[in-house]
Amino acid sequence: MKRFVIWTIAAAFLQVPLFAAGLVKQNVDTTDAMATLGNYDRGFYTPQVLHLKPSGGKPIEKPSGRLLHLRAEISEFSSHAWLGIDSASGDTTWGKNQDLTEDALYVLQTTFDNIRANKGFVVVRICYDPWYNGRSNVTPDHEWVLKHVKQLAPVLSKNTDVIVALEMGMHGAYGEMHSDTNITYNRIAEATNLMLRNTPPELKILTRTGNYSAKVLGFDNWGVDFHIDGEKFAEIAKVKGDTMYRVGMFNDGYLGTQYDYGTWGADCKTSICREEGVAWLEKYGINTPYGGEALTTAENYQVINTPEFLSYEGFRTHTSYLNIQWNNNLIDSWKKTHFTGKDYEYDGTKEDSLTGFKYINDHLGYRFVLRESWVSDTVGADGIFRAKLRIQNVGFGNLTRKMKASLVVNGIQQVGMLDTLAYIYYEVPLPDSIDFMKVHSRKIEIKGADTVMTFDGNNEVLIEAKLGSLKYQSPEDWTGIPLEVYLKVCNDAPVEECIHFANDETRNRISNGIFIGKVVFDESVVSINPRSLHSGNQKQSAPFVQRVRHNAIVRDGEKSYRLNGATILKK
């Protein structure tokens, strides 16, 4: 048995016009297999509390899930936090205003290390509520909040590879910025901006409501100024730059009423109402996580906590994570309810066993489907390989972290008369310009009483890679032998975790990539249309716009459907 491993040569992008010829359409699986994917930087999370102490604290050794909601609390560092009753004296015990200790920060860091070792990801929230029991007035004096923010920032900065987002708790019961007399908009804005300045741009920071996020960004008169098409918004967006795309919100009153239990205002003249907030998330939260806890409907309020409602608004807010445990009654109802919507392969009118929970679970965050693949038929003496891929993102949201793309060449052949097998496997990194954060999901806009789909999630990814010559890299002759080519999209962390595409993974010979086609090497020829390597790009397919009153239109490449109706619209 022989095995040859060949590593990186070179890779780059090719400009769009140069792909006019020389590619062969591949016979690859192009359908969504409707499996629940192991992409754990999105989806339903499991909550777990970590009590940080001045000394003697214990880290979380076994995270309760691959996507963890880490509720770290520092109540012992706040003199306003009531910890309990001393069993011996019967006296009430309180925390103490003090700096975070090295021991406490070590326990937090070790917890992140254990999450990483578990190949997991984490949404982090830190507050002063003892054991997250919902106690009010636990936040210390503002100067101590600011000190603790600066002390936490280095640990958070060190672990952005596993942190999906920081829910900027720090204030109030459950860290949800309510039930505390120490809370003001100015204080929350100051603490959040301090965290922003002391952490890298990779760390996305979320506040509890749109009003708080608006204050962080510099808005004061929300009802007047917080409109993404307004002059004031444009002025602030220009000053804030990329920070506009880094600040988001989490929603622990999600879908419980048409106001999400006060998350959105009822008076649009003085607060941010749902449509203004959703429009903001749609544009500026495009790569920022959004989620929280979905709730049952309050009495006498509009019911919107349905999978069908999420199948529309979820794409606008880019909803990427929810609590699997709360509200458990609502979650259970989703599991028992048939999904009646139409969404590409997830068509409730054709799939009798499709539940609302499965639809939501599979569409939280991003979901990539390879819809079409064209690759070079032959790699010649120049070693150039080209591909044009159509990848559709059918998930609610987009990738929220930078990941590395690469090509894998894989082959096997029989050598000689002794049935000896020769293997070849090598990987070619692709340039950073191939950015899967730009493989965007569909875009749905409101135009008066109409819904308009302006983009259906189809993206073109154009690749030119120098695979090099096999002549001197293996004693075997691979000329004319079809070699499989795979696309990998993986994080750049110490523990490699790769994106699972929604296509049928059982058809792949390697477990961490998607098969895009076959190519043969023949150094007696020159690759078709040989050119020097260029910087490249990727693009979204031409917009498909269809106005239908109260309905959005979905295109799957073969047919178009009303999102919440039965009519099929042919291309």
ROTI-36002 format. One record per residue (C-alpha): residue in one letter; x negated, y, z. Coordinates in steps of 0.001 Angstrom, whole numbers, plus 500000, padded with zeros to 6 digits. Each point is the difference from the previous one (the first is absolute). Layout:
// ROTI-36002
aXYZ/...
END
This chain:
// ROTI-36002
m500000500000500000/k498582503350498996/r501206503434500996/f498733503317498700/v500942503320501558/i499292503162498037/w500574503416501512/t500638503558498950/i498863501484496710/a502001503154499196/a503533501262499511/a501848503064498869/f503249501302498593/l500905500688496400/q502049502968498842/v503505499181498788/p499574500680496223/l497184497451499710/f502340497077500717/a501698500113496647/a498606496674498811/g497989496961501008/l502179498651502805/v502048496804500074/k503238499647501951/q499593497294502633/n502351497211500957/v500275500839503697/d502785499850502535/t501732503394500011/t502925499469502373/d500429500750503669/a500091496624501772/m502053501626502799/a497651498700502692/t499343501888503218/l496392501113499611/g497173500033502500/n499165503684499583/y499867500941503657/d499317503717499671/r503768500339499418/g503145498152501017/f501705499194503291/y497772500570503018/t499890498471503469/p499583502404502952/q497509499405502800/v499118502202503002/l496437500661501156/h499582501553503457/l496709501899500121/k498459500407503452/p497028501998501311/s498285496683500732/g500725496304499895/g502246500179496978/k500547497054497676/p500242500246496205/i502592498214497925/e498221496768499126/k502688498398497827/p502054502533498006/s503636498959499793/g500083500408496224/r497979500792496899/l501660503433499890/l499930501298503552/h501619503090501473/l497438500785502701/r501636501957502787/a496970501088501954/e500881501985503097/i497716502128502154/s502393500732502868/e497254499584502608/f498350503095498509/s503015502276500634/s500948501361503416/h503606500300498772/a500356496283499288/w501770497999502686/l498368496577500017/g502048498190502652/i500368499332503716/d497079498856502118/s500998496620501453/a498138500562503258/s500852503603500876/g503187500463498022/d498608503240498589/t500488501077496399/t496817499675497973/w499071502454497280/g497403500299497310/k497192502535500246/n498941502740497601/q496548498836498934/d497860499357496956/l500444496728498196/t497321497659501302/e497511497991497993/d501721496869501283/a503399501105498666/l498570500925496607/y498081496710499882/v503219498056500614/l501698501916497177/q497075499339497647/t499919496306500912/t503711499766499232/f499346501411496525/d497160497494499583/n502356497157500888/i502609501249497536/r497309500050497318/a498862496486500896/n503637498905499643/k499958501472496450/g502738502345501120/f501008503643499772/v501425502382502541/v502263503001500374/v498740501823503093/r501893502165502458/i498459501359503205/c501956501660502801/y500291500451503776/d503236498028500533/p499087497156502432/w500442496667498202/y502281501751497475/n503010499903502302/g501536503280498848/r499071502164502972/s500437503739499633/n497610502845500870/v496860497870499910/t497857502230497760/p497124501722501861/d499153503681499762/h499188501019496442/e496279500444500607/w499742496311500902/v501893498903496911/l497467501897497885/k497069498452501888/h501397496511499503/v500592500632496283/k496328500897499556/q498920496923501983/l502267497644498010/a499034501372496603/p496581498236499679/v501524496581500714/l502837500549497550/s497538501263497383/k497904496868500339/n502921497685499241/t501755501488496987/d499482496710498140/v502677498356502162/i502103503018501025/v502949500452497651/a501051503233501698/l499823501882503278/e503420500851501370/m499069503153501876/g501716499185503264/m498216501622502950/h503189501805501045/g503180498784501662/a501834496758500666/y498778497148497766/g497649502538498408/e502990501156497952/m499638503711500823/h503153500344502090/s501113499916503655/d497125502120501306/t499867503604501192/n496371500284498869/i501025499647496349/t500020503023497713/y499594500187496250/n496835502068500417/r498401497457502339/i500779497054497754/a498675501903497001/e496782500922501823/a499360496439501177/t500777498499496583/n497816502479498131/l497186499305502457/m500315496293499177/l500021500810496286/r496788502023500299/n498205497318501991/t500869496960497876/p499246499125496368/p502533500529497188/e500567496227499773/l501959500168503286/k503636500886499271/i501678501781502917/l503768499941500586/t502212502035502332/r503455499012501208/t502145502355497898/g499812502133496904/n500197503133502173/y496869499010501915/s498110499169496804/a501091503296498481/k498644501872503011/v496704498104499730/l499727501105496371/g500696503632500866/f503734500447499380/d502065501979502510/n503307500835498331/w500874496446498913/g503490500542498683/v498774502778497711/d496450498968499073/f499865496202500070/h501093499389496412/i497403498382497771/d500900502222497024/g499898503237502007/e497340502737499932/k499082499628503674/f499550496264499608/a497708500506497008/e497994502576501952/i499458497687502983/a499313496977497785/k497237501934498236/v498348500900503313/k500338496526501529/g498833498095496921/d499603496264500598/t501247500344503594/m503490500338498525/y499695496355498906/r498544498838503301/v502723501189502378/g503213497999500106/m502575498844502523/f501304496881501697/n503687499438500554/d501243498067503030/g503597501003499322/y499938498705496435/l503386499601498295/g501954500093503269/t502031502984498778/q499868502259496974/y497683502121502180/d497934497018501230/y500969500811503607/g498739503576499797/t496916499293497878/w501576502206497321/g501961503122500774/a503723500566499599/d499581503762499514/c497821500434496925/k499547503717500700/t497984499342503160/s498584496507499544/i498777497551497376/c502949498014498695/r499810496550498477/e499751500975496327/e497258502572500606/g498082497524502151/v500384497116497570/a498869502208497106/w496888500943502032/l499180496358500773/e500594499032496380/k497394502464498713/y497463500395502789/g500329496611501704/i499222498135496807/n497012498219501609/t500948500607503639/p501727497276502040/y503583500647501091/g502128497817502211/g501040499324503565/e503044498379501530/a503314499519498197/l503076500286502225/t503622498969500146/t502519502690499074/a501226502335502720/e503756500169500474/n501868502250497550/y496929500598497814/q499386499120496375/v498661496477499412/i496759500136498029/n497970497209501625/t500610497574497145/p497487498270497710/e501809501561497053/f499430503519501379/l496343499188500597/s499741498682496432/y500508503600498968/e498601502275502707/g497143497660500934/f498342500777496670/r500265503728500630/t498559499878503527/h497441497293499097/t501104497989503036/s497213497600500884/y500526498581503504/l502762499181502511/n500284498377503420/i500991496329499754/q501362500070503572/w502075503192500051/n502782500366499458/n500338496245500212/n503767500083499392/l499490501889496765/i497140497730498923/d502166496947500652/s502827501485497947/w497623500570497071/k498986496342500193/k503629498906499759/t501082502468497322/h499819499300496275/f498125502665498026/t502418501350497408/g497670502341498133/k498089499565496740/d496252500503500093/y497952498243497311/e499751496308500940/y501669500792503339/d503477499978498493/g502654499296502598/t502593499273497334/k497900497036498809/e498286498824503183/d502604498703502441/s497427499284502720/l498382503457499887/t500456501679503378/g499686503662500786/f497144499244502377/k497986498210497343/y500501502862497576/i498792502567502558/n497176497797501309/d498630499404496508/h500252503646498917/l498550501846502992/g496886501770498759/y498484499027496657/r500741496901497895/f497922499560496833/v501173497840497094/l497832499349496947/r502434500544497124/e497648499837497009/s496323499269499279/w497875500672496921/v496315499038500141/s497011499640497708/d500063496811497967/t496207499763499909/v497121501487501963/g497065500376497655/a496345500925500256/d500720503338501684/g501830498250502842/i502975502381499859/f503410498845501247/r503164502059499638/a503483499657501408/k503277501860500056/l502363498988502788/r503556501054500702/i500568499790503732/q503338500881501499/n500327501070503611/v503485498881501036/g499534500771503715/f501453502961501888/g496584501548500492/n496437500162498794/l496635498792501167/t498938502262502879/r496299499117500119/k497129499998497556/m499112496508498783/k497354498565497693/a500918498434496670/s497848497399498267/l500084497347497296/v499196496355500646/v498815497695497221/n500578496353500747/g499308496855497969/i499321496266500139/q498610497582497406/q498734496446499720/v496277499712499284/g498144497058498472/m500915496307500126/l500175499652503793/d503201501945500476/t498095502742501802/l502097503106500486/a498560503486499664/y501724502979501587/i499658503692499416/y501468502688502224/y498968503606500169/e501532503303500960/v499703503404498345/p501026503025502115/l502079502591498183/p499453503741500488/d501858502062502590/s501955501654497200/i502103496829499866/d502042500967503014/f502980497860500973/m501270502795502245/k501118501492496675/v502015496938498985/h503152501781501046/s503443498672500701/r503101501332498269/k501042503617500357/i503631500922500502/e501135503617500162/i503221501769500869/k501414502379497371/g503131501413501537/a502485497139500289/d497928497795497687/t497144497671500774/v497190499939497453/m497288497415499591/t496941501806498666/f497579497086500335/d500668496273500277/g496773498848501630/n498224498762496864/n496323500989499971/e497268499365497420/v496579499047501348/l497259500197497360/i496706498226500611/e496655499814498293/a497393497911501805/k496529498882499015/l500083496307500818/g496499499589498594/s498392497012498324/l500272496443501266/k496979498886497975/y497432500477502736/q502261499591503011/s500806496318499732/p498166496997498579/e503275498874498456/d501327501247496675/w503371501690500522/t500349501252496443/g503539499541498720/i501305498520503271/p503088501872501254/l499293501678503342/e502755501224502289/v500015503646501055/y501657501166503210/l500684503423501482/k499298500474503701/v501055502985502120/c498481499760503481/n499163502187502957/d496430501016500649/a500005498861503623/p497723497432501665/v502773497413499645/e501178499862496390/e503758500186499567/c501382500106496459/i503363501092498656/h502417497235499092/f501853500676496774/a503639498951499773/n499408497684497036/d499984496251500678/e496722499527501898/t500003496223499520/r498877500624496408/n496746501616501128/r496814497955500304/i498582502492502493/s502029500994503014/n499069503664500270/g500616501233496452/i502582500185497243/f499326498171496721/i499949502464497076/g498822497806497111/k497257498016498308/v496912501101498088/v497165498252498166/f496373501092499805/d498247499925496635/e496721501852499740/s499861499476496246/v502647502695499593/v500541503536501233/s502998500737502184/i502877501544498087/n499781503791499921/p496722500220501971/r499560503367501653/s498011501498502798/l501631499939503399/h502147502974500870/s501630501294503137/g503545498785499930/n503506500456501232/q503275498304500567/k503425501330499267/q503626499530500732/s502113498930497059/a502139502562498236/p502893501147502234/f503360498363499506/v502760502451500924/q503641499010500156/r502675502082501706/v502972498109501343/r502109501668502625/h499314498595503491/n497829497251498528/a496288499503499449/i498749498041496993/v497419497243500229/r498021498664497037/d498257496631500213/g498383499987496559/e502765498009498329/k503260501363501345/s501158502993501986/y502505499852502821/r501958502375502110/l498484499758503437/n503302499490501789/g502277498945497155/a500534497008497787/t499601501636496579/i496979498819497983/l498454502612497752/k498023498557497083/k496832501716498880/
END
